[in-house]
Amino acid sequence: MVSALPQEIIAARPSLNYLENHFDVENESEEVRSAAIKRLLEVFGMEDPPAIHGHKQPPQYMLDLYNTVADVDGVTKDPYLLEGNTVRSFFDKLRSEQVEFRFNLSTVARTEKILTAELHLFKLRPQATLTFNRHHFCQVSVYQVLDTTKTNNTQEKKLLSSRLIPVHSTGWEVFTITQAVRSWMVDEGSNLGLHVVVRTLGGSQMDMKLIRFASGRNHHQSKQPMLVLFTDDGRRSTTLESTGETSVNFVVSLCSVARSLDYSEEEGMSMSCQRLPLYVDFEEIGWSGWIVSPRGYNAYHCKGSCPFPLGQNMRPTNHATVQSIINALKLIKGIETPCCVPDKLFSINLLYFDDDENVVLKQYNDMVAGSCGCH
């Protein structure tokens, strides 16, 4: 015979049930949040958020480039301003006082197409002992250091770029070294770095103490040698800017999601199709530590009904107009009204630190609903 439960335990059962249900809801909510964050990372082409230690200052060049291609919300000003969809910056890993530089490109995917590679060097003011007049020029040449141990290779270096620079100038100088970076991407072991040589117009090598570039620990991080890569990661827009089956499938899937979320509700049906705010706050998500700009952006969303007859202000497609007529006349059973979805999408730009604490500028297609229509 089983003895009866004490009255205090019986009385406590509702509270215990409440706690169990509360913890179940909390666990389910955390699972949903984790799944959502993981899916959002996939949208940004990442598996995990980069781990950044301490406050880092991005290169001024990358900040200026971001402000050139993006507005205050990160939305692309002009899709043709940027070559490719990714810009990566790398600081010299040798940090040597000499004019030899090496950059670790391990974070660049093999699938990325190298469009342009630039070496950025900050030229310092010449020392007071320099006697050249202010109109004098020097020739600065950038070489790729070669591996002489490989067969059929007798050269120690290969000329990549050469320019005339005023001796008394100061500021950033840019050299194109695309050929070298492409070879490094094919054979990572061939990346032995770059070597810079300065000569007079007569061809004599100049003392690097006279013509100097900022390099090493005695110069500020903002003026260190930097490699900038313009690449294309192969992502393409497969939504509204596409034609054919992909675009149709995308709109159909958006329609299904829209109806399941709010178009069955009276609130969604009481207003006509329109664009409404939808702000994505990166700080709230927990990404403010590695995203430099923007701090968030307005993705917008589409909501409302598409009643018959469809006016031009609802931006209907011909297909949506026909569907609306068929629905109104009830000619075919099961044909629903068109639904309110984005009919124009814009890209955004993200400036962020990667896993190696390099600064990356990347464009992501179809992130902002530019306008809404009945489809």
Number of C-alpha atoms within 10 A of each C-alpha: 3 4 5 7 8 8 8 8 10 10 10 10 11 11 10 12 11 11 12 12 12 12 12 12 12 12 12 12 12 12 12 12 13 12 12 12 16 16 14 13 14 12 13 14 12 13 12 11 18 17 13 15 9 6 8 14 11 19 18 11 15 19 16 10 15 24 16 14 19 22 15 13 15 22 23 23 16 12 17 10 12 18 13 19 20 22 23 23 25 22 23 18 14 15 18 14 15 15 19 21 24 21 19 17 19 10 12 15 10 11 11 15 18 20 16 18 23 18 22 20 20 19 21 18 16 18 12 7 7 12 10 11 10 10 9 15 18 21 20 20 17 23 20 24 21 19 16 12 9 9 7 7 11 11 10 12 17 14 15 16 18 16 15 15 16 14 23 19 17 15 12 16 16 16 18 17 22 18 15 21 24 16 13 15 20 11 10 14 10 17 21 16 21 22 18 18 16 24 18 15 12 8 10 11 14 15 11 14 10 17 20 21 26 23 24 19 11 11 13 10 15 15 21 22 26 23 25 22 24 22 22 19 17 10 12 12 13 13 20 17 15 13 10 9 9 13 15 15 12 14 19 15 10 17 20 12 13 20 16 11 12 14 20 12 12 11 12 17 16 11 13 18 23 20 19 16 11 14 12 14 15 17 12 10 11 12 16 16 18 22 22 19 21 21 18 20 20 18 21 19 20 23 26 26 24 25 20 15 10 19 12 10 12 19 18 22 16 11 11 19 21 14 17 25 16 17 19 16 8 12 10 10 8 8 13 13 20 25 28 29 25 25 20 15 19 18 21 25 26 22 24 24 24 18 14 14 19 18 26 22 21 23 25 21 21 19 18 20 22 17 19 26 26 32 26
